[in-house]
Amino acid sequence: MTQGPIRSMAILKPHEGKEEATVNFLREFYTMMSRKQYSRDTLFRDRKQTGLLVHIRLWLSPESREAAQQDPDVHRYWINLGEVAAITTIYEDLDLVFRNYEGAPGDALEVSEKS
């Protein structure tokens, strides 16, 4: 039985002078991940702690995560990420505890989940 999306979060710190390069790198990477139907990704910038980026990933299924982990294209991005940024914190598999809103159309944190 296929379960719903797997939620992950990472905090990234671009290297000195590399924030624009990091954002461009991640935009390209996340576009490829979406095109291959592995995940949906959202990147936030922390307004108070400048220089930190917060990445939220919704793996579309356990199978899509497994496929991405085996994909040489994904490996190339993971290997090269260190040239522009460091991941300071990562949470691999977040469980939804509760939500007090209904997702708006186009909400980047929503993926259709069928019970």
C-alpha positions in Angstrom: 0.0 0.0 0.0 1.4 3.4 -1.0 1.3 6.0 1.8 1.2 9.8 1.5 4.1 12.2 1.1 7.1 12.1 3.4 7.9 15.6 4.8 11.5 16.7 5.2 13.1 19.9 6.3 16.6 21.3 6.1 18.3 24.5 7.2 21.0 25.6 4.8 23.7 28.3 5.2 25.1 29.6 1.9 28.9 30.1 1.9 30.0 33.7 2.1 29.0 35.5 -1.1 27.2 32.5 -2.4 23.6 33.1 -1.5 22.5 33.9 -5.1 24.4 31.0 -6.4 22.8 28.7 -3.8 19.3 29.9 -4.7 20.0 29.4 -8.4 21.5 25.9 -7.7 18.5 24.8 -5.6 16.0 26.2 -8.1 17.6 24.0 -10.8 17.8 21.0 -8.5 14.2 21.3 -7.2 12.9 21.8 -10.8 14.6 18.5 -11.8 13.1 16.7 -8.7 9.7 17.9 -9.6 10.1 17.0 -13.3 11.0 13.5 -12.3 8.0 13.3 -10.0 10.2 12.7 -6.9 9.2 15.6 -4.7 7.7 19.1 -4.3 10.1 21.6 -2.8 9.8 25.0 -1.2 12.6 27.3 -0.2 12.2 30.1 2.4 14.6 32.8 3.5 14.7 33.6 7.2 14.0 37.4 7.6 15.5 37.6 11.0 18.6 35.4 10.7 20.0 36.6 7.4 22.0 34.1 5.5 19.8 31.1 6.4 17.5 29.2 4.0 14.8 26.8 5.1 13.9 24.0 2.7 10.7 22.0 3.0 10.5 18.9 0.8 7.4 16.7 0.3 8.5 13.4 -1.2 5.6 12.2 -3.2 5.8 8.6 -1.9 8.3 6.3 -0.3 8.9 4.9 -3.7 9.8 8.3 -5.2 12.3 8.9 -2.4 13.9 5.5 -3.0 14.1 6.2 -6.7 15.7 9.6 -6.1 18.2 8.1 -3.8 19.3 5.8 -6.6 19.3 8.4 -9.4 22.7 9.6 -10.6 21.3 13.0 -11.6 20.2 13.5 -7.9 23.6 12.4 -6.7 25.3 15.0 -8.8 23.3 17.7 -7.1 23.9 16.3 -3.6 27.6 16.1 -4.3 27.9 19.7 -5.7 25.7 21.4 -3.0 28.7 21.7 -0.8 30.3 24.1 -3.2 27.7 26.8 -2.5 26.2 26.0 0.9 26.3 23.8 4.0 23.3 22.0 5.5 23.3 22.8 9.2 20.2 20.9 10.3 18.1 18.2 8.6 14.9 16.4 9.5 14.3 13.4 7.3 10.8 12.2 8.1 8.4 14.7 9.8 5.0 13.5 10.9 2.1 15.9 10.8 0.8 16.4 14.3 -2.0 18.8 13.5 -2.8 21.7 11.1 -5.3 24.5 11.9 -6.0 25.5 8.3 -7.1 24.1 5.0 -4.5 24.5 2.2 -5.2 27.2 -0.3 -5.0 26.3 -4.0 -1.4 26.2 -5.0 -0.2 25.9 -1.4 3.3 24.6 -1.7 3.0 22.7 1.5 0.0 20.7 0.3 0.0 17.4 -1.7 -3.1 15.5 -2.2 -3.3 12.7 0.4 -5.8 9.9 -0.1 -6.8 8.0 3.0 
